[in-house]
Amino acid sequence: MQEKQRQRAVRAFQEFITTPFETRLEQHQNTSPESAALALFHDVAADVPAYGAFLTKQGISHRSIQTFEDFAKLPLITKDNYHSRYPLADLCHNGQLATCDMIAVSSGSTGKPTFWPRFLTDELQIATRFEQIFHDSFNADSRPTLAVICFTLGTWVGGIYTTNCCRYLASKGYPISVVTPGNNKEEIYRVVQELGTAFEQVVLLGYPPFLKDVIDNGIARGVEWQRYQIKLVMAGEVFSEEWRSLVGERVGSKNPCYDSASLYGTADAGVLGNETPLSICIRRFLAEHPEASRALFGESRLPTLVQYDPLSRFFEVKDGTLLFSGDNGIPLVRYHISDNGGLIPYEAMLKFLAEWGFDPVAALQQEGERGIHSLPFVYVFGRSNFTVSYFGANIYPENVTVGLEQPVIREWVTGKFVLQVKEDADKNRFLSVVVELAPGVESSEEKREAIASSILSQLLRLNSEFGNYVPSEYQVPQVELAPMGDPEYFPIGVKHRYTRR
């Protein structure tokens, strides 16, 4: 046994168990996030062989980086220019993969797995994000709570990570019991109905469209969700406030600011931020006042809005996309994740809203006493690299392209398409692919079905997240065939975009 690693685990776990929740959230007020980011940089440059080699290749000595202004000029790292260029062990502290006790998997556009090692200490800092939700939103420090993990289990990052974090809260003294049916709907119904009444509330944790499907099918089969005081913890996708209200009504939610919360996270570094009662209260106001939303975010669409701890994950914005730095199994410094978004300081947010005649703190205090913390906000529109998110899986245009390049199929189409996730009248999501037909080719139901089947087979072959995250009944894309030059989807003379949101 490595004594140093044992001591690191003991110290981190003891600090997590004994430090009051409020104290952990307020630490950023006593420490400069910029100085913490600079200190992280020097630690990583000295201890992580891959990052040291990356800096050397760029002609940078880490000793020359003395101020935050120097830090802000450091080259960005990405999965392509960093993670995939060095041996996995060299990406870890001291070049030792054995310093990590867990390896999670995410898949990229080719379906080739990307490995993300981590240690207990990494999970404990993320557990505070779950504690923020369970404490502030659900009062789970005093209410016996059943946490039902509905994320995919196995090597995929979401399920096991969430399970571990919830168990750490129980170790801290929260009356939380965890059960792990994963994305098996029959098991979810069984554990909720057989165990739910033994607790004051039941929390379902999963991807938004999957949870809605579980809830809707449960109603159809007679599950009385109102009996269980259902709360929701979600991740992976942007959803509307109309969606939150609709799903909330179906489980008997009375207070949308306190009955659900969404996490903003990645396989690369765990949870980066989380919705709070305050951020939800603000987002619901912005949903009702689109002109204010456009003034704040610069776009007509409503992004995910969360608060974050700048000591745990230090954010920057470059050219409208987010960068973050944070310690982890693989420490990351100025990591570019291709998410479009931005940052809003706490006071700046309140000042902006006051100019629109809204005081979210006063509004929230009418509903409850928790969930108001002076943490900064980060808003996220989604990936800038033309992916769409569906049941938490990133769907890439490249996967669809391969489906259209198969024999016979390729004779019918130009290769252009528009990929997007849509909602039907009942707010159920589906994967839509509008395909441009080749000149002189007539549309037919036979062609449409053949193209849908070809795209599905390639998605299942190439994208392992798609096959594991998306329930089988939602996997078949709804294909629409459009003539060449269709003005809505394929206007002539305009640079084509393969995804829409």
C-alpha positions in Angstrom: 0.0 0.0 0.0 1.3 3.5 -0.9 1.3 5.4 2.4 1.2 8.8 0.7 -1.9 7.8 -1.2 -3.6 6.4 1.9 -2.9 9.7 3.8 -4.2 11.7 0.9 -7.5 9.8 1.0 -7.8 10.0 4.7 -7.2 13.8 4.8 -9.7 14.5 2.0 -12.4 12.3 3.4 -12.0 13.7 6.9 -12.2 17.2 5.5 -15.3 16.4 3.5 -17.0 14.7 6.5 -16.2 17.4 9.1 -16.4 20.6 7.1 -19.9 22.2 7.3 -21.6 22.6 3.9 -21.8 26.4 4.2 -18.1 26.6 4.9 -17.2 24.7 1.8 -19.3 27.0 -0.3 -17.8 30.1 1.2 -14.1 29.3 0.8 -13.9 31.2 -2.4 -14.6 34.4 -0.5 -11.3 34.1 1.4 -9.0 32.9 -1.4 -8.5 34.5 -4.8 -9.6 32.1 -7.6 -7.0 33.6 -9.9 -4.2 32.8 -7.4 -5.6 29.3 -6.9 -5.5 28.8 -10.7 -1.9 30.0 -10.9 -0.9 27.7 -8.1 -2.7 24.7 -9.8 -0.7 25.5 -13.0 2.6 25.3 -11.2 1.7 22.1 -9.5 0.6 20.5 -12.7 3.6 21.7 -14.7 6.0 20.3 -12.0 4.2 17.0 -11.3 2.5 15.9 -14.5 4.9 14.7 -17.2 2.6 15.2 -20.1 1.9 18.9 -19.2 5.6 19.6 -18.7 6.3 18.1 -22.1 3.5 20.1 -23.6 4.9 23.4 -22.2 8.4 22.5 -23.3 7.2 21.9 -26.9 5.6 25.4 -26.7 8.9 26.9 -25.5 7.4 27.8 -22.1 9.2 27.5 -18.7 6.6 27.3 -16.0 8.8 29.4 -13.8 8.3 32.3 -16.2 4.5 32.3 -15.4 4.4 34.5 -12.3 1.1 36.5 -12.7 -2.4 35.8 -13.7 -1.8 37.9 -16.8 0.9 35.4 -17.7 -1.5 32.5 -16.9 -4.1 34.0 -19.3 -1.6 33.7 -22.2 -0.9 30.0 -21.7 -1.8 27.8 -24.7 -5.1 26.0 -24.5 -5.2 22.3 -24.2 -7.8 20.0 -25.9 -8.5 16.3 -26.1 -6.8 16.3 -29.5 -3.6 18.3 -28.8 -3.1 16.9 -25.2 -5.0 13.9 -24.0 -4.6 11.8 -27.1 -0.9 12.8 -27.6 0.6 11.4 -24.5 0.5 8.0 -22.6 -2.3 7.8 -20.1 0.0 7.5 -17.1 1.9 10.7 -18.2 -1.3 12.7 -17.9 -1.6 11.8 -14.2 0.2 13.2 -11.2 3.8 12.0 -11.0 3.3 10.0 -14.2 1.6 7.2 -12.2 -1.7 5.8 -13.3 -1.8 3.9 -10.0 -2.4 7.2 -8.2 -6.0 6.8 -9.5 -8.5 4.2 -8.3 -11.2 4.6 -10.9 -11.2 4.9 -14.7 -14.3 6.1 -16.5 -15.0 6.0 -20.2 -16.4 8.4 -22.7 -16.6 8.0 -26.5 -15.9 10.5 -29.3 -17.1 10.8 -32.8 -15.4 7.6 -33.9 -16.7 5.6 -30.9 -13.1 5.0 -29.8 -13.1 5.2 -26.0 -11.4 8.0 -24.1 -10.2 7.1 -20.6 -10.5 9.5 -17.7 -8.8 8.2 -14.5 -9.7 9.7 -11.1 -9.1 9.2 -7.4 -11.3 9.3 -4.3 -10.2 12.9 -3.7 -11.5 14.0 -7.1 -14.9 12.6 -6.4 -15.1 14.2 -2.9 -14.8 17.7 -4.4 -17.5 16.9 -6.9 -19.7 15.5 -4.1 -20.1 19.1 -2.8 -22.0 19.9 -6.0 -24.4 17.1 -5.1 -24.5 18.2 -1.5 -25.5 21.7 -2.7 -28.5 20.2 -4.5 -29.5 17.7 -1.8 -29.1 20.3 1.0 -30.4 23.5 -0.5 -33.1 22.2 -2.9 -34.3 18.9 -1.2 -33.6 19.5 2.5 -32.1 16.0 2.4 -30.0 16.7 5.5 -33.2 16.2 7.6 -35.5 14.3 5.3 -35.0 10.5 4.8 -34.3 10.3 1.0 -34.1 7.4 -1.5 -31.7 8.3 -4.3 -32.5 6.3 -7.5 -29.7 6.3 -9.9 -31.2 6.2 -13.4 -28.0 7.1 -15.3 -26.4 4.3 -17.4 -24.1 2.1 -15.2 -21.0 0.3 -16.2 -17.8 2.1 -17.3 -19.8 5.2 -18.4 -18.9 8.2 -16.3 -22.4 9.3 -15.1 -23.8 6.4 -13.2 -21.0 5.2 -11.0 -19.8 8.8 -10.4 -23.3 9.8 -9.2 -23.6 6.7 -7.1 -20.4 7.4 -5.3 -21.1 11.0 -4.6 -24.5 10.2 -3.2 -22.9 7.6 -0.9 -20.4 10.1 0.3 -23.3 12.3 1.4 -24.7 9.4 3.4 -21.3 8.9 5.0 -21.4 12.6 6.0 -24.6 12.0 7.9 -27.3 12.7 5.3 -30.2 10.2 5.7 -29.8 9.1 2.1 -30.1 5.6 0.8 -28.9 4.8 -2.7 -30.3 2.2 -5.1 -28.9 1.7 -8.6 -31.4 0.3 -11.2 -29.5 2.3 -13.9 -31.6 2.9 -17.1 -33.6 -0.3 -16.6 -37.1 1.1 -16.5 -38.7 -2.0 -15.0 -36.2 -2.0 -12.1 -36.9 1.8 -11.6 -40.6 1.2 -11.2 -40.0 -1.8 -8.9 -37.7 0.0 -6.5 -39.8 3.2 -6.4 -43.0 1.4 -5.7 -41.6 -1.1 -3.2 -39.2 1.2 -1.4 -40.5 4.7 -2.0 -43.1 4.9 0.8 -40.4 4.1 3.4 -38.8 7.5 2.7 -40.1 11.1 2.9 -38.9 11.7 -0.7 -37.5 9.9 -3.8 -34.9 11.5 -6.0 -34.6 10.3 -9.6 -31.2 11.0 -11.1 -30.8 10.7 -14.9 -30.9 12.3 -18.3 -33.9 14.6 -18.8 -35.6 12.8 -21.8 -35.1 9.4 -20.1 -36.6 10.6 -16.8 -39.6 12.0 -18.7 -40.0 8.7 -20.5 -39.9 6.9 -17.1 -42.5 9.3 -15.6 -44.9 9.2 -18.6 -44.7 5.4 -18.9 -45.1 5.1 -15.2 -48.3 7.1 -15.3 -49.6 4.9 -18.1 -49.1 1.8 -16.0 -50.6 3.3 -12.9 -47.6 4.5 -10.9 -48.8 7.2 -8.5 -45.8 9.5 -8.5 -47.4 11.9 -6.1 -47.2 9.4 -3.3 -43.4 9.6 -3.3 -42.6 13.3 -3.3 -40.5 13.0 -6.4 -37.4 15.2 -7.0 -35.2 15.2 -10.1 -31.5 15.6 -10.6 -30.5 15.8 -14.3 -27.5 16.2 -16.5 -26.4 16.2 -20.1 -28.9 18.4 -22.0 -30.5 21.8 -22.2 -34.2 21.8 -21.5 -36.9 24.5 -21.5 -38.6 25.8 -18.4 -41.9 24.6 -20.1 -40.4 21.1 -20.0 -39.5 21.5 -16.3 -43.1 22.7 -15.5 -44.7 19.9 -17.5 -42.6 17.1 -16.0 -43.0 18.7 -12.5 -46.8 18.7 -12.8 -46.8 15.0 -13.7 -45.0 14.0 -10.5 -46.9 16.5 -8.4 -44.2 19.1 -8.0 -45.3 22.2 -6.1 -42.2 24.3 -6.2 -40.1 24.2 -9.4 -37.2 26.1 -8.0 -36.7 23.5 -5.3 -38.0 20.2 -6.8 -35.4 19.7 -9.5 -31.8 20.7 -10.5 -29.5 20.1 -13.4 -25.8 19.4 -13.4 -23.3 20.8 -15.9 -20.6 18.2 -16.2 -18.2 16.4 -18.5 -16.5 13.0 -18.5 -13.2 15.0 -18.6 -13.6 16.6 -15.2 -16.8 15.6 -13.5 -19.4 18.2 -12.5 -18.4 21.8 -13.3 -21.4 23.6 -11.9 -25.0 23.0 -10.9 -28.4 24.6 -10.9 -29.4 26.1 -7.6 -32.8 27.4 -6.5 -31.5 30.9 -7.3 -30.3 30.1 -10.8 -33.6 28.3 -11.6 -35.6 31.3 -10.2 -33.6 33.6 -12.5 -33.9 31.3 -15.5 -37.7 31.0 -15.1 -37.9 34.8 -15.1 -35.8 35.0 -18.2 -38.0 32.4 -19.9 -41.0 34.6 -19.3 -39.0 37.7 -20.5 -37.2 36.8 -23.7 -36.1 40.3 -24.3 -34.2 40.3 -21.0 -32.7 36.9 -21.9 -31.5 38.2 -25.3 -30.0 41.3 -23.6 -28.2 39.1 -21.1 -27.0 36.2 -23.2 -26.9 37.8 -26.7 -29.1 35.1 -28.2 -32.8 34.3 -28.4 -32.4 30.7 -27.1 -32.2 30.1 -23.4 -29.0 28.4 -22.2 -28.4 26.2 -19.2 -27.7 28.5 -16.2 -25.7 27.2 -13.2 -23.6 28.5 -10.4 -20.1 27.2 -9.8 -17.3 27.2 -7.2 -14.3 29.1 -8.8 -11.8 27.3 -6.5 -12.9 23.9 -7.7 -13.3 24.7 -11.4 -11.8 28.0 -12.6 -13.6 29.2 -15.8 -12.5 31.6 -18.5 -14.1 32.6 -21.8 -12.3 32.8 -25.1 -14.1 33.8 -28.4 -17.4 32.9 -26.9 -16.4 29.4 -25.7 -15.6 28.2 -22.2 -12.2 27.1 -20.8 -11.7 25.6 -17.4 -8.9 24.6 -15.1 -9.2 22.1 -12.3 -7.4 19.3 -10.4 -8.6 15.8 -11.2 -7.2 12.4 -12.0 -6.0 14.1 -15.1 -5.4 17.7 -14.1 -6.5 20.2 -16.7 -5.2 23.7 -17.2 -7.0 26.1 -19.6 -8.9 23.1 -21.1 -11.1 24.0 -24.1 -14.2 21.9 -24.2 -15.9 23.5 -27.1 -18.9 24.6 -25.1 -20.5 27.9 -26.2 -21.2 30.1 -23.2 -20.1 32.8 -20.8 -19.6 33.9 -17.2 -21.6 36.4 -15.1 -20.4 37.4 -11.6 -23.0 37.2 -8.8 -23.3 40.9 -8.2 -23.4 41.7 -12.0 -26.3 39.2 -12.4 -28.3 40.8 -9.6 -27.6 44.3 -11.0 -28.8 43.3 -14.4 -32.0 41.8 -13.1 -32.7 44.8 -11.0 -32.6 46.9 -14.1 -35.4 44.7 -15.4 -37.4 45.1 -12.2 -36.7 41.7 -10.8 -35.1 40.7 -7.4 -34.5 37.0 -7.5 -33.3 36.9 -3.9 -36.5 38.5 -2.6 -38.6 36.2 -4.9 -36.8 33.1 -3.7 -37.1 34.0 0.0 -40.9 33.9 -0.4 -40.5 30.2 -1.4 -37.8 29.0 0.9 -34.8 29.9 3.0 -32.1 27.9 1.2 -30.2 28.1 -2.1 -28.9 31.7 -2.1 -25.1 31.8 -2.3 -22.9 34.5 -3.8 -21.3 32.1 -6.3 -20.7 33.2 -9.9 -22.8 32.0 -12.8 -21.8 30.2 -16.0 -24.2 29.8 -18.9 -23.9 27.1 -21.5 -25.5 26.8 -24.9 -23.9 23.5 -25.8 -21.0 22.2 -27.8 -19.7 24.5 -30.5 -18.4 21.6 -32.6 -21.7 20.8 -34.2 -22.7 17.9 -32.0 -26.2 17.4 -30.6 -27.0 15.9 -27.2 -29.7 13.2 -27.0 -30.4 11.3 -23.8 -27.0 12.5 -22.6 -25.1 11.0 -25.7 -23.2 13.3 -28.0 -24.4 12.6 -31.6 -21.9 13.6 -34.2 -22.6 14.5 -37.9 -19.8 12.2 -38.9 -21.8 9.2 -37.7 -24.8 10.2 -39.8 -22.5 10.8 -42.8 -21.3 7.2 -42.7 -24.9 6.0 -42.8 -25.6 8.0 -45.9 -22.4 6.6 -47.6 -23.6 3.0 -47.6 -24.2 1.1 -50.9 -27.5 2.0 -52.6 -28.2 4.8 -50.1 -25.4 6.9 -51.5 -27.1 6.8 -54.9 -30.2 8.5 -53.5 -28.7 11.4 -51.6 -26.3 14.3 -51.9 -24.7 13.7 -48.5 -26.2 16.8 -47.0 -28.5 16.6 -44.0 -29.7 18.5 -41.0 -29.4 16.7 -37.6 -31.4 18.0 -34.6 -33.3 17.0 -31.5 -36.9 18.0 -31.6 -39.9 17.7 -29.3 -43.4 16.5 -30.1 -46.5 18.1 -28.7 -46.1 16.2 -25.5 -42.5 17.4 -25.0 -41.0 14.0 -25.9 -37.7 14.3 -27.7 -36.8 12.5 -30.9 -33.8 12.5 -33.2 -34.6 14.2 -36.5 -32.6 13.9 -39.6 -33.6 15.8 -42.8 -31.8 14.4 -45.8 -31.3 16.1 -49.1 -32.2 13.9 -52.1 -30.0 13.7 -55.2 -31.2 15.3 -58.4 -34.0 13.4 -60.1 -34.5 11.1 -57.1 -38.1 10.8 -55.9 -39.0 10.5 -52.3 -40.7 7.2 -51.1 -41.5 5.5 -47.8 -39.2 2.7 -48.8 -36.2 5.0 -49.2 -37.0 6.9 -46.0 -37.1 3.6 -44.0 -33.9 2.3 -45.6 -32.1 5.6 -44.9 -33.3 5.6 -41.3 -32.1 2.0 -40.8 -28.7 2.7 -42.3 -28.2 5.8 -40.1 -29.3 3.8 -37.0 -26.9 0.9 -37.8 -24.0 3.3 -38.1 -24.8 5.2 -35.0 -24.9 1.9 -33.1 -21.6 0.8 -34.7 -19.7 4.0 -34.3 -21.1 5.7 -31.3 -20.9 3.6 -28.1 -22.6 6.3 -26.0 -25.6 6.3 -28.3 -26.0 2.5 -28.0 -25.7 2.6 -24.2 -27.5 5.8 -23.3 -30.5 6.0 -25.6 -33.3 3.6 -24.9 -34.0 1.3 -27.9 -37.4 2.6 -28.5 -36.0 6.1 -29.1 -33.0 5.1 -31.2 -34.5 5.0 -34.7 -34.1 8.5 -36.2 -37.2 10.2 -37.7 -36.0 10.8 -41.3 -37.5 13.4 -43.6 -36.5 13.5 -47.3 -36.3 16.9 -48.9 -35.6 17.8 -52.5 -32.3 19.2 -53.6 -32.0 22.9 -52.8 -34.9 22.9 -50.3 -35.0 26.5 -49.1 -35.7 25.7 -45.5 -32.9 23.1 -45.0 -30.6 23.2 -48.1 -30.7 26.8 -49.5 -28.4 27.1 -52.6 -25.4 29.4 -52.2 -25.3 29.2 -48.4 -22.7 27.4 -46.4 -24.4 24.3 -45.0 -24.7 23.6 -41.3 -25.3 19.9 -40.5 -26.8 20.5 -37.1 -29.5 22.7 -35.6 -30.5 23.4 -32.0 
